[in-house]
């Protein structure tokens, strides 16, 4: 009935299942792949044990992020249903000699995608960024939803739809150079913008600081859409038709009255057809400051000291001496303003509001010195008015001072006159020149 004893024993006593595993090497930071080889019989159970308290009941376990603590001897036991015998085998996981730096991760990979920026139907990019300096023979493999696969580092998906949303995994294998034998994986979640998102609008109407009737502008932010057009209405019949740019300046048509300004507009949804319109409305309370008037100025003179006083400005008066350029630099804001002019001088005053706007006009006052006394303000010819503090050549009515360090020369064949002379500098005479002192 039974052909031989071996057949008989196999019938009553199941043979010990065959089991083989092999040693493997790995770089620190890589993934450890434990592989077993059996005779293919079913109804088998596996039990793995190893360093760092490793335990597993799967046939081919995977250990991510290899460390020194995970290196060593791994043992697997195989038990088959109905068979009293258990097979076991061991393998050693050791550090690969091609890792270069054994202290850490030499090669790595990171996956990303730009789907979250795209609408359905767009081209989406899957990108693998690898840190593999010194490595060679790099192989990439992508896997994703609906059986998606690719074997290039970077992949594009044309006409992406909702069926392609999900996790995509890229695997990089290294078979040369640094990290030889390493296998690295990374995952990225692909998503798309919702096809039915409703665009939203937010904005504000502001005024440029720096001039009382300065330009007004609308700043705005639109999410999930684009602006087509809008209209702003407000008090006193104000109407402004807007464009689609990020900022709109009201150059020719400026709000002139405080009150509520309302913007009504039309937007396109970012992922919808250009014929799909979304309307919005938003109101703003805008305060329009009255135009400032130039201050009224007056002066009081006590000897050479002059006190200037400004009135009619609700905030700050800016003074400038000689020219108006000082307004840009806040020459002085004192009120009253005290000065000691050395020559005939023009003083300007302008009003500055609390938010930095200057009145569109200014007032000025001209101070003419009587010049009973004058002094040199630089060296030069006696007959040159610009060297004298009064801007005029001394006469027999003037008490005249030649300032220290100045050299003043009376030109040839010239007769000069002063009431009195105080000479702290140098007075020179040209040929046939003279100076008469006294009236």
FIRO-291930 format. One line per field, with one value per residue (C-alpha): residue in one letter; x, y, z. Coordinates in Angstrom, 2 decimals. Example, Ala and Ser with C-alpha at 12.3 -4.5 7.8 and 13.67 -1.06 7.14 Angstrom:
BEGIN
code <- A/S
xx <- 12.30/13.67
yy <- -4.50/-1.06
zz <- 7.80/7.14
***
This chain:
BEGIN
code <- X/X/X/X/X/X/X/X/X/X/X/X/X/X/X/X/X/X/X/X/X/X/X/X/X/X/X/X/X/X/X/X/X/X/X/X/X/X/X/X/X/X/X/X/X/X/X/X/X/X/X/X/X/X/X/X/X/X/X/X/X/X/X/X/X/X/X/X/X/X/X/X/X/X/X/X/X/X/X/X/X/X/X/X/X/X/X/X/X/X/X/X/X/X/X/X/X/X/X/X/X/X/X/X/X/X/X/X/X/X/X/X/X/X/X/X/X/X/X/X/X/X/X/X/X/X/X/X/X/X/X/X/X/X/X/X/X/X/X/X/X/X/X/X/X/X/X/X/X/X/X/X/X/X/X/X/X/X/X/X/X/X/X/X/X/X/X/X/X/X/X/X/X/X/X/X/X/X/X/X/X/X/X/X/X/X/X/X/X/X/X/X/X/X/X/X/X/X/X/X/X/X/X/X/X/X/X/X/X/X/X/X/X/X/X/X/X/X/X/X/X/X/X/X/X/X/X/X/X/X/X/X/X/X/X/X/X/X/X/X/X/X/X/X/X/X/X/X/X/X/X/X/X/X/X/X/X/X/X/X/X/X/X/X/X/X/X/X/X/X/X/X/X/X/X/X/X/X/X/X/X/X/X/X/X/X/X/X/X/X/X/X/X/X/X/X/X/X/X/X/X/X/X/X/X/X/X/X/X/X/X/X/X/X/X/X/X/X/X/X/X/X/X/X/X/X/X/X/X/X/X/X/X/X/X/X/X/X/X/X/X/X/X/X/X/X/X/X/X/X/X/X/X/X/X/X/X/X/X/X/X/X/X/X/X/X/X/X/X/X/X/X/X/X/X/X/X/X/X/X/X/X/X/X/X/X/X/X/X/X/X/X/X/X/X/X/X/X/X/X/X/X/X/X/X/X/X/X/X/X/X/X/X/X/X/X/X/X/X/X/X/X/X/X/X/X/X/X/X/X/X/X/X/X/X/X/X/X/X
xx <- 0.00/2.79/5.68/8.36/8.91/9.68/6.24/4.66/6.50/5.62/1.97/1.89/4.63/4.84/8.35/10.13/9.47/12.42/13.55/16.46/17.49/20.68/22.97/22.57/24.40/22.92/23.89/22.80/19.52/18.54/15.73/16.49/14.70/14.53/13.77/13.01/12.86/10.57/9.27/6.13/3.73/0.72/-0.67/2.67/3.39/6.56/8.15/11.09/13.31/16.30/18.30/16.69/13.69/12.65/9.62/7.55/5.09/5.20/7.12/9.36/9.47/10.87/12.76/13.07/15.90/18.66/20.75/23.70/21.25/19.42/22.55/23.18/21.67/18.03/16.27/13.12/11.04/8.64/5.73/3.33/-0.19/-0.36/3.40/5.00/8.41/9.53/12.26/14.49/17.29/19.51/21.01/23.32/22.58/25.81/27.05/27.85/31.46/30.20/28.46/31.35/30.32/29.10/27.81/24.66/22.49/24.52/21.74/18.11/15.10/12.13/8.96/6.69/4.01/2.34/-1.20/-2.48/-1.84/-3.66/-7.24/-8.63/-7.52/-4.13/-0.68/0.69/4.34/5.68/9.24/11.87/14.66/17.61/20.64/22.99/26.39/29.00/26.42/26.03/23.58/20.43/17.12/13.70/10.33/6.99/3.74/0.37/-3.43/-5.15/-2.02/0.09/3.80/6.78/10.53/11.96/13.05/10.44/7.03/4.19/0.52/-1.48/-5.09/-5.10/-8.52/-9.98/-9.31/-5.58/-5.74/-3.90/-0.47/2.42/5.53/8.94/11.72/15.38/17.80/21.57/23.84/27.15/29.40/28.31/25.41/25.85/22.95/20.79/17.06/15.25/11.58/9.46/5.77/3.74/-0.02/-1.38/-4.41/-6.15/-8.02/-11.76/-13.46/-16.38/-14.58/-16.30/-13.86/-13.69/-12.86/-11.30/-9.91/-9.60/-9.71/-6.70/-5.16/-1.51/0.16/2.11/-0.42/-3.79/-5.63/-3.44/-4.39/-6.81/-6.39/-8.13/-5.97/-7.55/-7.00/-8.91/-8.62/-9.66/-10.52/-9.73/-11.34/-13.26/-14.49/-16.05/-17.65/-17.29/-20.05/-20.12/-21.41/-21.87/-22.40/-18.94/-18.52/-15.34/-15.07/-12.31/-9.86/-8.52/-5.09/-4.04/-4.05/-6.29/-5.41/-8.10/-6.06/-8.65/-11.71/-11.00/-13.40/-14.11/-16.63/-16.60/-19.12/-19.81/-18.23/-19.48/-17.71/-19.75/-17.90/-17.74/-15.11/-14.29/-13.80/-10.27/-11.27/-14.56/-15.33/-14.61/-18.34/-19.15/-19.51/-19.48/-20.71/-19.64/-20.36/-18.38/-18.68/-16.10/-16.42/-13.98/-13.00/-11.94/-10.00/-10.63/-7.89/-5.59/-5.10/-1.76/-1.07/-1.22/2.18/3.33/6.64/7.98/11.52/13.69/17.05/18.42/16.23/12.92/10.08/7.69/4.25/1.89/-1.86/-4.82/-3.21/-4.91/-1.82/1.80/3.44/6.58/8.91/11.49/14.03/15.01/13.35/10.52/12.82/13.04/9.44/10.52/13.04/11.04/13.44/11.78/8.36/8.71/5.91/6.81/9.95/12.91/15.69/18.49/18.76/22.04/20.50/17.13/15.37/12.07/10.38/7.83/5.18/3.02/0.52/1.04/-1.83/-1.62/-1.23/1.62/-0.22/0.94/-1.40/-1.47/-0.47/1.88/2.34/5.54/6.92/9.89/12.14/14.21/17.00/17.58/21.31/22.51/25.18/26.64/29.56/31.48/30.27/33.15/36.34/36.20/36.05/34.53/32.25/30.69/27.29/27.30/30.17/28.13/25.43/22.88/23.42/24.51/27.76/28.43/27.68/28.50/25.45/26.68/28.75/30.81/32.75/35.35/35.01/38.01/39.72/38.18/40.28/38.39/40.02/38.92/39.44/41.78/40.54/37.58/36.47/34.69/32.62/31.56/30.22/32.58/34.87/35.62/38.44/39.02/40.29/42.42/41.59/43.52/43.71/44.10/46.02/44.54/41.83/40.58/38.25/36.48/35.24/32.48/29.55
yy <- 0.00/2.43/2.33/2.99/3.81/7.46/7.89/6.22/8.44/11.55/10.62/10.16/12.64/15.95/16.89/19.75/22.89/24.36/27.88/30.01/33.62/35.43/38.00/41.63/44.94/48.39/52.05/53.88/55.64/53.24/50.69/47.08/44.48/41.01/38.32/34.61/31.85/28.81/25.93/27.96/25.91/27.68/27.70/28.88/31.25/33.22/34.59/37.02/38.17/40.48/43.34/46.35/44.20/43.55/41.28/40.53/37.89/38.79/36.76/39.61/42.46/45.96/48.09/51.78/54.09/51.63/52.50/50.81/49.33/47.53/45.80/42.16/38.68/38.16/34.80/33.62/30.53/28.88/26.71/25.01/23.90/20.12/19.75/19.25/20.37/24.03/25.37/28.29/30.26/33.21/36.09/38.93/42.56/44.54/47.96/48.29/49.18/51.57/53.94/56.36/58.15/55.50/58.10/59.11/59.28/59.86/59.62/60.65/61.51/63.83/63.81/66.78/67.91/71.14/69.82/71.93/74.98/73.60/73.25/69.93/69.38/71.01/69.52/68.42/67.74/65.04/65.82/63.77/65.77/63.50/64.04/61.56/63.24/60.65/58.03/56.57/54.40/55.91/54.31/55.82/54.16/55.92/54.25/55.86/55.55/53.56/51.58/54.66/53.89/55.75/55.20/58.72/61.09/63.74/62.97/65.00/64.06/65.60/66.62/65.67/64.72/63.78/60.09/60.80/62.39/60.37/59.32/58.85/56.99/57.30/54.79/55.54/52.63/53.16/50.54/52.38/54.74/56.26/54.37/51.44/49.09/51.71/51.99/55.22/56.09/59.20/59.94/62.96/63.55/64.92/67.18/69.62/72.84/72.25/72.75/74.54/76.94/80.32/83.25/85.64/89.37/91.54/95.04/98.55/102.10/104.09/107.49/108.29/110.01/113.17/115.50/116.67/115.95/112.97/110.06/107.45/103.81/100.49/97.62/94.20/90.48/87.81/84.13/81.33/83.75/86.83/90.25/91.11/94.62/96.69/100.05/102.19/104.61/107.12/110.46/113.54/111.40/109.78/107.00/105.13/102.29/99.90/97.76/94.31/95.26/94.59/98.31/101.01/104.67/107.34/109.99/112.06/111.20/111.43/111.05/114.52/113.85/111.62/108.79/105.23/104.06/100.80/98.55/96.15/93.84/90.66/87.91/84.70/81.51/80.23/76.71/77.56/78.57/82.21/82.64/81.79/85.08/85.70/89.03/90.70/93.88/95.55/98.93/101.19/104.20/106.77/109.99/112.85/115.53/119.16/120.96/122.78/126.49/128.24/129.81/133.55/134.86/137.99/139.17/141.32/142.76/143.57/144.75/142.07/139.30/138.65/136.53/134.95/133.70/131.54/131.13/129.43/125.94/123.21/121.03/121.86/124.81/124.15/127.10/127.53/130.32/131.77/129.08/126.56/123.53/123.30/122.05/118.60/118.38/119.97/122.91/123.89/123.41/125.82/128.35/131.08/130.80/133.04/133.98/136.54/137.37/138.70/140.11/140.78/137.37/135.73/133.43/130.82/128.99/126.02/123.88/120.13/117.82/115.05/112.39/114.22/116.14/119.68/122.53/123.16/126.79/128.74/132.25/134.22/137.36/139.46/140.94/143.94/144.96/148.69/148.02/150.84/148.31/145.69/143.29/141.38/137.82/136.82/138.20/140.23/143.69/146.50/147.39/143.87/143.93/140.15/140.29/142.49/141.30/143.81/142.87/146.48/148.48/150.46/154.17/157.07/156.12/152.60/151.33/148.73/145.74/143.73/140.31/138.35/136.35/138.37/140.36/143.26/145.40/148.85/148.79/151.24/154.81/154.13/156.30/154.39/155.83/154.58/156.16/154.11/151.13/148.19/146.25/142.72/141.43/142.95/146.07/146.56/149.50/149.51/152.31/155.74/154.15/155.91/155.43/158.32/157.69/159.86/161.74
zz <- 0.00/0.89/-1.50/1.12/4.74/3.99/2.43/5.43/7.93/5.90/6.06/9.83/10.76/8.90/7.80/9.58/7.52/5.65/6.69/5.50/6.29/5.36/6.92/5.81/6.11/6.57/7.05/10.16/9.52/6.75/6.79/7.83/5.69/7.30/4.73/5.22/2.62/3.06/0.97/0.23/2.37/3.80/7.35/8.74/11.63/12.26/15.40/15.19/18.05/18.00/19.55/21.20/22.34/18.75/18.30/15.20/13.92/10.23/7.68/6.41/8.94/8.28/10.83/10.01/11.08/11.84/14.92/16.62/19.15/16.34/14.97/15.96/15.71/14.71/15.18/13.43/14.30/11.85/12.95/10.55/11.48/12.06/12.34/15.77/14.53/14.64/12.39/13.42/11.83/12.69/10.75/11.64/10.79/10.72/9.63/5.95/5.10/2.38/4.76/5.06/8.26/10.70/13.13/11.33/8.28/5.10/2.54/2.85/0.74/1.18/-0.93/-1.68/-4.12/-5.23/-5.51/-2.63/-4.82/-7.86/-9.03/-10.32/-13.92/-13.36/-13.81/-10.42/-9.63/-7.31/-6.24/-4.43/-2.79/-2.06/0.14/-1.46/-1.67/-2.63/-3.49/-6.97/-8.87/-7.39/-8.30/-7.59/-7.39/-6.78/-5.74/-5.12/-5.33/-8.09/-8.95/-9.73/-10.27/-11.71/-11.72/-12.08/-9.32/-10.16/-11.64/-13.11/-13.13/-15.97/-15.44/-11.76/-10.38/-7.00/-7.71/-7.50/-4.06/-1.43/-0.18/-2.60/-1.48/-3.12/-2.51/-3.31/-3.57/-3.49/-5.07/-5.15/-3.23/0.04/1.62/-0.73/-0.22/1.46/0.79/1.75/1.64/2.07/1.73/0.65/0.78/-2.50/-2.22/-4.57/-4.05/-3.78/-7.12/-5.48/-3.14/-2.84/-3.10/-0.16/-0.10/2.60/2.27/3.62/2.32/3.53/3.00/2.35/5.27/4.36/2.74/3.95/0.70/-0.15/-2.37/-1.05/-2.00/-1.58/-0.35/-0.61/-0.25/-2.19/-1.35/-3.71/-6.51/-8.58/-8.86/-12.03/-11.22/-8.44/-7.66/-4.52/-3.54/-0.71/0.60/-1.58/-4.69/-4.56/-7.16/-8.07/-10.62/-9.63/-11.54/-10.80/-9.45/-5.87/-4.97/-6.43/-5.91/-6.17/-8.00/-9.82/-7.75/-4.02/-1.11/0.29/3.04/6.11/6.18/5.03/1.78/0.29/-2.21/-4.37/-6.70/-8.74/-8.33/-10.17/-8.21/-8.61/-9.65/-11.36/-14.91/-15.77/-16.37/-12.73/-10.86/-7.10/-5.79/-2.55/-0.60/2.17/3.91/5.56/7.83/6.50/8.27/6.01/7.88/7.03/5.16/7.57/7.23/7.41/10.80/11.35/12.45/14.20/15.61/18.42/18.36/21.33/20.08/17.75/19.27/17.51/18.90/16.35/17.37/15.31/15.88/14.21/14.02/16.04/16.32/15.47/13.71/11.69/11.15/8.44/8.04/4.68/2.51/2.83/2.59/6.35/6.56/5.36/8.18/11.03/11.28/14.53/16.08/18.99/19.36/20.11/18.00/18.91/16.50/16.19/12.49/11.17/8.01/6.43/6.61/5.57/8.12/7.03/9.07/8.15/10.09/10.61/11.59/14.16/11.44/9.73/7.00/6.20/5.35/1.59/2.08/4.35/5.68/5.81/7.36/6.23/8.90/7.76/10.11/10.72/10.53/12.74/13.60/11.30/11.19/8.57/8.03/5.74/4.18/0.97/-0.58/1.49/-1.38/-1.59/0.23/0.75/3.27/5.65/8.06/6.78/3.16/2.42/2.30/5.54/5.53/7.82/9.99/10.80/13.66/11.80/13.11/11.23/12.84/14.11/11.37/8.51/6.03/4.50/1.79/0.57/-3.22/-4.98/-5.45/-3.11/-0.21/2.59/5.42/8.87/12.02/14.13/13.41/15.66/14.01/15.37/12.05/9.29/7.27/4.01/1.61/-2.13/-3.92/-3.19/-0.95/2.20/5.18/6.91/10.46/11.93/10.47
***
